[in-house]
Amino acid sequence: MHENYQTDFRPFKCQYCGKSFLRKACVRVHERIHTGEKPFKCRYCSKTFNQKAHVQSHEIVHTGDKNFKCQFCDKAFAHLSTARRHERIHTRA
């Protein structure tokens, strides 16, 4: 599989747009964009998603969890990327 990353060999193609993927599971997830399939449902509301990670990220809206703390001030964030982006305000000259 590693060699396929290096050679751009992508044997699995989307039946809708022709985009190629290294793994069969990835093409299946991608094809949900075309089919509109959204098998993952939020536990708190009726919103549905095409990927498990997306529903997990969304559910933070309902729980209010802010587990990522700024290392420079008292602010906390729901997502690591948001916390890292915020921290740049402290480190820029």
N, C-alpha and C positions, 0 to 999 in steps of 0.2 A: 504494500500500500504506500509506503514511504516513497518508493521509486515512482509511483504514479503521480505523486505530488510534484516531483521533480520534472517529469516528462509531460505534464498536462494531459495525461491519458484519463479521460472521463467516460467510462463505458455506459453509464446510465443516463438516458435522455428523457426530458420531460415530453410527454406525448402531446402537450398543448403548444409549447413554444420552441421546443428543441434545445433548450438550455441543457448542458451536460453536467453530470455530477460524478464524484468519485465513489460514493456509496448509494446503494439502493434506498436506504432509509431517508437520505437527504432529498432525493428526487420525490419521494412520497410526500414529505413535508412541503416541499416547494409546490407541488401540484395542488395543494389545498388553496393556494392563491387563486388558481384558475377555477376550481370547482366551488369555492365558497364554503367548503367544509370547515366547521369550527367545533371540534369535539371537546374542547376544554371549557368548562363553565365556572364562572366565579361563584364561590361559596356564599357570597353576601348579596349579590344582585343577579340579574338575569343576563348579564353580558357574557358573550362567548368569544373564544379565541382559537386561532389555528395552531398555536404552539403552547406547550405547558409552561415554558419560561415566561411567556407573555401574561398568562393568567396569574402566575405567581407575583410578577411585578405589579400588576394591576391591584391585587388584593391588599397591597400595602395602603392604598387609598382608604380602605375600610378600617384597617386595624390601627393605622396611625403609627406603626412601628418606625422608629428613626434610630437605627442601630449603628449608623456611620457618623462618628463625631469628628469635628474639625480638631486637628491637633494644636491649633493656635488660639481658638476662642471656644466659647460654650455652645456654639451652634451644632445641631445634629440634623442628619439627613436620612431619607428613606433609601437612597441609592448611593453606592460607592462613587459612581461617576459624578454625581452632583456634589458630593463632599469634596472630591479631588478638585473639581472645577472651582468651588468656593475657596479652597485653600490657596489657590493662585493669587487671590487678592492680598493675601498676607506676604507672599514671597516675591511679588513684583517690585522692582525698584522704582 
